C-alpha cells in the first residue's frame, strides 16, 4: 500500500469491503525492508482519528503502525463490529507490512469487547489495551493474551477493569492495571504510551522482539520513579500495586529482588493498613449502592404505576450521593463513581430501552430523574422534550425545550426535522423558538 508516512491518513477503504474504512498511521521511521508491529484501535463510536491520536506519539517512538476503525460501535448489535473485523484482519495481513507475531488491539468501552473478540477468534493477538471496558471472562478462556487494563477513577466501569486485573492474577497472562484521574473516557496519551511500552517489555519477555537491555533499564527507571512518587504522596496501596506489577513485568529482564522487599515494607506500614481498610469500607458501600440502584431500575421498568420523581430521587439517594461526591478522598471518588453509574443508566441505557418499547412515560420519568443530578445538560432536556411531546404533554414539552436552549442546545436542523416533536409544530411558541435558535 502506498501511503504517506508520519501522517494520520483518514478514510482508507478496506480492499475486501470498501464500506469499511479506517485511519492509518505509519511511523516516520518506516522502511520497507522489515515488518512492523500493528495496533488495531476500536472506538465505540467509530471516532477513528481521535482514538488513533492517543497512540500516535508512542507509535512514532516505538515504530508501530496504527489502524483505527471508522465502523466499530457499542451498545447495539455485534454485527457491525464483526463486519469491521472481517475487513480489517485481511487488510493487516495483505496490504500492510505487519509483523504477524506482533498484532495488538486496543479498545475503549464496547471497543474493548471488540478487542477481546478479535483475540479470542484469531488467537493471533499479541496483546490487548482495554480502557473502561467490561470484565468478560468467557472471552479469555484458554487464551494467554497479555492485557493492559485502564480506567478513570470515576468511570462506571472502574470496578470492571479491576475485575479483569484480578482475573489475570489467577492466571499466567501478563497483565497490568493503571488508573487515571477521569471518568468514562479513553485514557490520556501518557497512559496510552505506558501501555505501548509495557507491551514492548512483554514482547521481549516472550521472545517476540530482540532483547534490549538499554530500553529495559530506561523503562524500569521511569516505572520506579512513578512508584516512588506514589509512596512520597502517601498513596501506599497504589504504590504497593505498582511495585508488584513491576516485579511481574521485569521478571527475567533484570534483577527484581528489591521490588518484593519494597512491597513487604510498604505493607507493614500502619498507614497502608488504614488505607486498605478505608478502600474496603467504601468498596462495600459502592457494591451495596449499585445493587440498590439496579433494584430501582428494575422497578422503574416494571412498576404498574410510576412513582413520582421526588419519591424516586429519595429511593436512589441522589442528594446523599451528591453530598458525598463533594467530599475529599476515597469517599468522594466512590460517590462520584456511583453517581456516574446512576447517570449512565438514567440518561442512556434506560431511555434507549424505553424509547424502543414506546414506553414514553417511563422515558420521561427517567430523564426527569437524571436532571435532578445535573440540570444543565442540554441533551437531556431536549430528550425530555421529545418524550413529553410523544405523550402529548405539549406545554411541558415546550418548557423542556426552553430549558434545553438555556443550557446551550443549538441544533436547529434537529429541531426542524425531529418527528418526535411533530405535535408541537403548529404552535406559535415553537415556531418562535425555531427562529431564535436559527439566528
BANU-253492 format. One record per residue (C-alpha): residue in one letter; y, z, x; residue number from 0. Coordinates in steps of 0.001 Angstrom, whole numbers, plus 500000, padded with zeros to 6 digits. Layout:
! residues N
residuo, yy, zz, xx, num
a, Y, Z, X, NUM
...
***
This chain:
! residues 439
residuo, yy, zz, xx, num
x, 500000, 500000, 500000, 0
x, 503458, 499101, 501265, 1
x, 505862, 501963, 500538, 2
x, 508959, 503446, 502184, 3
x, 508237, 506432, 504409, 4
x, 510221, 509651, 504379, 5
x, 511419, 508979, 500821, 6
x, 510387, 510013, 497330, 7
x, 509322, 506826, 495557, 8
x, 509129, 507175, 491760, 9
x, 507260, 505205, 489129, 10
x, 504387, 503778, 491171, 11
x, 501765, 502358, 488801, 12
x, 498086, 503071, 489444, 13
x, 496071, 499957, 490252, 14
x, 493228, 500841, 487899, 15
x, 495518, 501788, 484982, 16
x, 499180, 500716, 485182, 17
x, 500100, 503031, 482283, 18
x, 499571, 505913, 484705, 19
x, 502359, 506373, 487234, 20
x, 503317, 508810, 489960, 21
x, 505887, 509793, 492549, 22
x, 504784, 509154, 496131, 23
x, 505957, 510759, 499357, 24
x, 504761, 509540, 502750, 25
x, 505993, 511655, 505682, 26
x, 508351, 510046, 508165, 27
x, 505833, 510652, 510964, 28
x, 503373, 508280, 509278, 29
x, 501403, 505798, 511374, 30
x, 498628, 503547, 510152, 31
x, 496152, 504458, 512899, 32
x, 494847, 507628, 511223, 33
x, 494134, 509181, 507820, 34
x, 496359, 511834, 506284, 35
x, 495922, 514901, 504051, 36
x, 496903, 514189, 500437, 37
x, 498298, 516648, 497906, 38
x, 497915, 515739, 494224, 39
x, 500543, 517544, 492135, 40
x, 500215, 518236, 488401, 41
x, 503246, 519376, 486424, 42
x, 502553, 520435, 482811, 43
x, 505347, 518176, 481531, 44
x, 504860, 515269, 483928, 45
x, 508049, 516094, 485871, 46
x, 506661, 514420, 488964, 47
x, 509764, 514235, 491161, 48
x, 510838, 517811, 490504, 49
x, 507368, 519119, 491340, 50
x, 506924, 516923, 494402, 51
x, 510255, 518016, 495867, 52
x, 508961, 521604, 496137, 53
x, 506356, 520452, 498664, 54
x, 508475, 517860, 500460, 55
x, 509592, 519988, 503422, 56
x, 506073, 521276, 504072, 57
x, 504595, 517787, 503671, 58
x, 507076, 516414, 506185, 59
x, 506369, 519216, 508661, 60
x, 502585, 519059, 508474, 61
x, 502083, 515381, 507757, 62
x, 500848, 515365, 504163, 63
x, 501114, 512593, 501584, 64
x, 502233, 513737, 498116, 65
x, 501015, 512072, 494917, 66
x, 502686, 513675, 491881, 67
x, 501618, 512555, 488408, 68
x, 504032, 511476, 485665, 69
x, 501373, 511846, 482989, 70
x, 499863, 515340, 483117, 71
x, 500509, 517567, 480117, 72
x, 499822, 521112, 478907, 73
x, 499434, 522896, 475560, 74
x, 497682, 519964, 473939, 75
x, 494580, 517773, 474156, 76
x, 492996, 517424, 477591, 77
x, 492569, 513670, 477164, 78
x, 495930, 512669, 478777, 79
x, 495013, 514701, 481842, 80
x, 491568, 513120, 482066, 81
x, 493148, 509662, 481922, 82
x, 495627, 510653, 484643, 83
x, 492865, 511958, 486917, 84
x, 490676, 508899, 486353, 85
x, 493555, 506707, 487506, 86
x, 494797, 508859, 490396, 87
x, 491457, 509577, 492054, 88
x, 490639, 505933, 492925, 89
x, 494315, 505456, 493853, 90
x, 493936, 508058, 496587, 91
x, 490639, 506587, 497760, 92
x, 491524, 502894, 497776, 93
x, 495290, 502446, 498148, 94
x, 496314, 505355, 500353, 95
x, 495245, 506237, 503915, 96
x, 493781, 509546, 502757, 97
x, 491672, 511917, 504802, 98
x, 488888, 512274, 502228, 99
x, 487949, 515698, 503616, 100
x, 491465, 516980, 503018, 101
x, 492465, 516109, 499466, 102
x, 494289, 519024, 497836, 103
x, 495516, 519731, 494300, 104
x, 498489, 521793, 493082, 105
x, 499398, 522602, 489506, 106
x, 501768, 524799, 487542, 107
x, 500742, 526470, 484268, 108
x, 498479, 524000, 482437, 109
x, 498734, 521784, 485509, 110
x, 496749, 524463, 487306, 111
x, 493895, 523870, 484869, 112
x, 494082, 520156, 485761, 113
x, 493725, 521070, 489446, 114
x, 490731, 523278, 488616, 115
x, 489173, 520453, 486608, 116
x, 489580, 517964, 489431, 117
x, 487929, 520364, 491884, 118
x, 485005, 521039, 489559, 119
x, 484325, 517450, 488553, 120
x, 484638, 515859, 492003, 121
x, 483514, 518676, 494305, 122
x, 485733, 516982, 496872, 123
x, 488940, 519011, 496653, 124
x, 489611, 520922, 499880, 125
x, 491941, 523484, 498329, 126
x, 493999, 524375, 495248, 127
x, 497518, 525731, 494818, 128
x, 497649, 527349, 491362, 129
x, 501060, 528534, 490156, 130
x, 501499, 530535, 486947, 131
x, 498131, 529295, 485724, 132
x, 495351, 530955, 483746, 133
x, 492152, 532514, 485027, 134
x, 489349, 530099, 484103, 135
x, 486278, 531357, 485989, 136
x, 483980, 528721, 484490, 137
x, 485901, 526099, 486453, 138
x, 484793, 527680, 489738, 139
x, 481090, 528070, 489051, 140
x, 479156, 527283, 492254, 141
x, 482326, 525951, 493873, 142
x, 483708, 527494, 497061, 143
x, 487087, 525723, 496915, 144
x, 489883, 527751, 498587, 145
x, 492585, 528884, 496152, 146
x, 496177, 529881, 496852, 147
x, 497409, 531568, 493672, 148
x, 501013, 532462, 492967, 149
x, 503216, 533606, 490084, 150
x, 506597, 535098, 489321, 151
x, 506676, 538870, 488911, 152
x, 507786, 538469, 485278, 153
x, 505590, 535453, 484491, 154
x, 503440, 535983, 481398, 155
x, 500577, 534553, 483496, 156
x, 501155, 537085, 486284, 157
x, 498023, 539033, 485408, 158
x, 496041, 535800, 485111, 159
x, 496846, 534975, 488730, 160
x, 495846, 538485, 489774, 161
x, 492572, 537951, 487915, 162
x, 491980, 534728, 489853, 163
x, 492513, 536600, 493117, 164
x, 490236, 539481, 492055, 165
x, 487566, 536964, 491024, 166
x, 487536, 535473, 494507, 167
x, 487442, 538911, 496106, 168
x, 483834, 538993, 494891, 169
x, 483017, 535531, 496243, 170
x, 483158, 533712, 499561, 171
x, 486074, 531477, 498642, 172
x, 489095, 531774, 500921, 173
x, 491963, 532969, 498728, 174
x, 495497, 534291, 498893, 175
x, 497866, 535664, 496257, 176
x, 501660, 535513, 496632, 177
x, 504031, 536954, 494035, 178
x, 507656, 535812, 493978, 179
x, 510677, 537035, 492035, 180
x, 510843, 534914, 488896, 181
x, 509448, 534082, 485512, 182
x, 507066, 531338, 484285, 183
x, 508042, 528520, 486644, 184
x, 506976, 526603, 489720, 185
x, 507146, 528680, 492867, 186
x, 510163, 528276, 495183, 187
x, 509805, 525771, 498020, 188
x, 509382, 528623, 500534, 189
x, 506168, 529683, 498762, 190
x, 505056, 526051, 498487, 191
x, 505427, 525836, 502271, 192
x, 503430, 529042, 502682, 193
x, 500671, 527540, 500539, 194
x, 500502, 524397, 502704, 195
x, 500484, 526481, 505882, 196
x, 497674, 528649, 504539, 197
x, 495643, 525554, 503694, 198
x, 496229, 524293, 507227, 199
x, 494715, 527527, 508562, 200
x, 491771, 527253, 506180, 201
x, 491251, 523664, 507355, 202
x, 490991, 524919, 510943, 203
x, 488575, 527665, 509865, 204
x, 486379, 525119, 508093, 205
x, 486483, 522544, 510857, 206
x, 488451, 520024, 508781, 207
x, 491137, 519662, 511435, 208
x, 491341, 520212, 515167, 209
x, 491832, 523797, 516388, 210
x, 495469, 524574, 517144, 211
x, 495991, 527970, 518764, 212
x, 499738, 527404, 519004, 213
x, 500006, 526856, 515240, 214
x, 497737, 529840, 514554, 215
x, 499929, 532134, 516645, 216
x, 503143, 530754, 515140, 217
x, 501967, 531308, 511562, 218
x, 500475, 534679, 512444, 219
x, 503870, 535820, 513748, 220
x, 505581, 534616, 510543, 221
x, 502995, 536322, 508308, 222
x, 503141, 539518, 510369, 223
x, 506928, 539681, 510053, 224
x, 506649, 539282, 506269, 225
x, 504100, 542083, 506030, 226
x, 506131, 544373, 508298, 227
x, 509240, 543708, 506204, 228
x, 507343, 544885, 503120, 229
x, 506498, 548106, 504968, 230
x, 510103, 548643, 506037, 231
x, 511244, 548078, 502439, 232
x, 508763, 550691, 501256, 233
x, 506669, 548226, 499233, 234
x, 503446, 549650, 500535, 235
x, 500962, 548302, 498002, 236
x, 502210, 544769, 498569, 237
x, 502200, 545340, 502322, 238
x, 498590, 546547, 502323, 239
x, 497527, 543491, 500334, 240
x, 499354, 541211, 502752, 241
x, 497685, 542762, 505785, 242
x, 494260, 542491, 504123, 243
x, 494926, 538831, 503327, 244
x, 495980, 538219, 506931, 245
x, 492787, 539832, 508182, 246
x, 490774, 537474, 505966, 247
x, 492857, 534390, 506792, 248
x, 492843, 534790, 510572, 249
x, 489241, 535909, 510874, 250
x, 487647, 533692, 513510, 251
x, 491000, 532230, 514525, 252
x, 492297, 535188, 516567, 253
x, 491778, 538922, 517020, 254
x, 492449, 540771, 513741, 255
x, 491283, 544296, 514573, 256
x, 494825, 545713, 514457, 257
x, 495282, 544450, 510905, 258
x, 492430, 546515, 509497, 259
x, 493726, 549645, 511212, 260
x, 497204, 548977, 509812, 261
x, 495793, 548757, 506285, 262
x, 493994, 552085, 506729, 263
x, 497187, 553706, 507996, 264
x, 499190, 552437, 505004, 265
x, 496542, 553565, 502542, 266
x, 496626, 557129, 503942, 267
x, 500355, 557333, 503219, 268
x, 501084, 559567, 500170, 269
x, 503779, 557112, 499070, 270
x, 501184, 554325, 498939, 271
x, 499036, 556506, 496680, 272
x, 502039, 557260, 494468, 273
x, 502869, 553569, 494137, 274
x, 499254, 552744, 493296, 275
x, 499318, 555394, 490579, 276
x, 502583, 554007, 489190, 277
x, 501191, 550466, 489123, 278
x, 498064, 551696, 487363, 279
x, 500145, 553545, 484764, 280
x, 502318, 550550, 483892, 281
x, 499368, 548199, 484077, 282
x, 497730, 550268, 481335, 283
x, 500976, 550162, 479341, 284
x, 501079, 546371, 479609, 285
x, 497442, 545882, 478598, 286
x, 497887, 548153, 475595, 287
x, 501060, 546386, 474535, 288
x, 499553, 542909, 474827, 289
x, 496598, 543999, 472704, 290
x, 499020, 545296, 470064, 291
x, 501070, 542114, 470300, 292
x, 498048, 539912, 469704, 293
x, 497068, 542001, 466675, 294
x, 500557, 541497, 465261, 295
x, 500320, 537758, 465975, 296
x, 497059, 537667, 464027, 297
x, 498707, 539434, 461100, 298
x, 501630, 537009, 461093, 299
x, 499117, 534162, 460973, 300
x, 497081, 535552, 458089, 301
x, 499110, 538037, 456011, 302
x, 499440, 537047, 452372, 303
x, 502958, 538472, 452302, 304
x, 505043, 538030, 455447, 305
x, 506700, 541345, 456378, 306
x, 510496, 541467, 456702, 307
x, 511795, 540599, 460151, 308
x, 513213, 544098, 460655, 309
x, 509791, 545574, 459975, 310
x, 508070, 543155, 462336, 311
x, 510624, 543914, 465053, 312
x, 509599, 547560, 464832, 313
x, 505925, 546679, 464996, 314
x, 506496, 544505, 468051, 315
x, 508571, 547338, 469619, 316
x, 511310, 544896, 470566, 317
x, 514064, 547488, 471048, 318
x, 511767, 549607, 473230, 319
x, 510819, 546650, 475416, 320
x, 514430, 545558, 475836, 321
x, 515385, 549105, 476825, 322
x, 512512, 549432, 479283, 323
x, 513215, 545977, 480744, 324
x, 516636, 547218, 481872, 325
x, 515076, 549971, 483981, 326
x, 514550, 549609, 487734, 327
x, 511234, 549297, 489494, 328
x, 507780, 548763, 488039, 329
x, 508777, 549855, 484537, 330
x, 511494, 547204, 484237, 331
x, 509398, 544381, 485679, 332
x, 506412, 545256, 483486, 333
x, 508502, 545444, 480327, 334
x, 510217, 542151, 481142, 335
x, 506817, 540533, 481612, 336
x, 505677, 541879, 478240, 337
x, 508883, 540566, 476658, 338
x, 508242, 537158, 478193, 339
x, 504726, 537141, 476740, 340
x, 506134, 538035, 473334, 341
x, 508886, 535429, 473620, 342
x, 506446, 532673, 474584, 343
x, 504279, 533438, 471583, 344
x, 507097, 533678, 469060, 345
x, 509165, 530737, 470295, 346
x, 506440, 528231, 471198, 347
x, 502767, 528934, 470554, 348
x, 503014, 530347, 467022, 349
x, 505710, 527845, 465914, 350
x, 503623, 524948, 467225, 351
x, 500666, 526046, 465109, 352
x, 502758, 526887, 462029, 353
x, 504528, 523530, 462167, 354
x, 501237, 521664, 462450, 355
x, 499859, 523593, 459451, 356
x, 503003, 523106, 457358, 357
x, 503486, 526891, 457189, 358
x, 507253, 526740, 457319, 359
x, 507773, 530265, 456009, 360
x, 505773, 531678, 458920, 361
x, 507552, 529298, 461279, 362
x, 510923, 530621, 460138, 363
x, 509767, 534242, 460419, 364
x, 508519, 533734, 463979, 365
x, 511813, 532166, 465068, 366
x, 513925, 534787, 463309, 367
x, 511919, 537409, 465168, 368
x, 512294, 535882, 468633, 369
x, 516045, 535613, 468056, 370
x, 516021, 539410, 467810, 371
x, 515199, 539337, 471524, 372
x, 517704, 536668, 472583, 373
x, 520271, 535477, 470092, 374
x, 521960, 532949, 472391, 375
x, 519149, 530376, 472592, 376
x, 520428, 527172, 471012, 377
x, 516980, 525542, 470761, 378
x, 515537, 528460, 468810, 379
x, 518488, 528388, 466399, 380
x, 518050, 524654, 465947, 381
x, 514321, 525019, 465288, 382
x, 515055, 527785, 462802, 383
x, 517496, 525472, 461013, 384
x, 514714, 522868, 460737, 385
x, 512264, 525434, 459358, 386
x, 514774, 526626, 456762, 387
x, 515643, 523060, 455765, 388
x, 511949, 522285, 455266, 389
x, 511839, 525327, 452962, 390
x, 514924, 524007, 451098, 391
x, 516900, 527057, 452172, 392
x, 519861, 524842, 452864, 393
x, 522610, 527457, 453138, 394
x, 520583, 529451, 455632, 395
x, 519721, 526236, 457489, 396
x, 523413, 525431, 457873, 397
x, 524058, 528944, 459149, 398
x, 521360, 528450, 461804, 399
x, 522769, 525055, 462794, 400
x, 526218, 526559, 463275, 401
x, 524709, 529275, 465472, 402
x, 522889, 526573, 467449, 403
x, 526200, 524812, 468112, 404
x, 527916, 528070, 469040, 405
x, 525104, 528641, 471560, 406
x, 525570, 525228, 473166, 407
x, 523396, 522799, 471196, 408
x, 524875, 519297, 471576, 409
x, 522139, 516747, 470876, 410
x, 523941, 514510, 468390, 411
x, 521141, 511940, 468264, 412
x, 518607, 514577, 467217, 413
x, 520861, 515963, 464504, 414
x, 521403, 512432, 463209, 415
x, 517739, 511414, 463098, 416
x, 515540, 514503, 462730, 417
x, 513604, 514167, 459475, 418
x, 513237, 517953, 459302, 419
x, 516936, 518115, 458383, 420
x, 516841, 515465, 455649, 421
x, 517559, 517988, 452876, 422
x, 520973, 518612, 454465, 423
x, 522198, 515065, 454954, 424
x, 524197, 514725, 451738, 425
x, 526113, 517953, 452353, 426
x, 529745, 517646, 453377, 427
x, 529465, 520547, 455812, 428
x, 526514, 518840, 457546, 429
x, 528487, 515595, 457866, 430
x, 531413, 517535, 459277, 431
x, 529102, 519253, 461733, 432
x, 527806, 515879, 462934, 433
x, 531361, 514764, 463553, 434
x, 532138, 517898, 465563, 435
x, 529029, 517516, 467752, 436
x, 529736, 513818, 468292, 437
x, 533208, 514387, 469706, 438
***
